[in-house]
Amino acid sequence: MNPHADPLADKLARLPDAPLDPRAAAAVLRRARSVLADEKRAVVRLQRLWTGVLLPAVLLGCAVLYTWGALQTIERVYVAGR
């Protein structure tokens, strides 16, 4: 599937599955269910929206404003001074 050979991934794929005892399997299942149940909460959805969309947009906006201001300053100092 992957055209690039990855020796580490190949070695990991060849490792045998370690069977979980029933208590450990139940604990993993409880943890997975709790994480999946939390995905439906509004706070988690808002956090995903913030980290996935809003924060990158704010950072991009700040970078654009900074660049625009820097270019205006450079123009005032070097171009308008002639």
C-alpha positions, 0 to 999 in steps of 0.5 A, a space after each residue: 500500500 505504501 510505496 516507501 519501505 519502512 523497516 520499523 513499521 514492518 518490524 512492528 507489524 510482525 510483532 505478535 499480538 499480546 493477549 489482554 487479560 479480561 480486566 485490562 480489556 475491560 479497562 481499555 474498553 471503558 476508557 475508549 467508551 468514555 473518550 467517545 462519549 466525551 466527543 459529543 459534548 459541546 465543550 469538546 466540540 468547541 475545543 476542536 473548533 478552536 484548535 482546528 479552525 479559529 486559532 489557525 485563522 487568528 495566527 494567520 491574521 496576525 501574520 498578515 497584519 504584521 507583514 502589512 505593517 512591516 511593509 508599510 514601515 519599510 516603504 516609509 523609511 526607504 521609498 518615501 525618503 527619496 
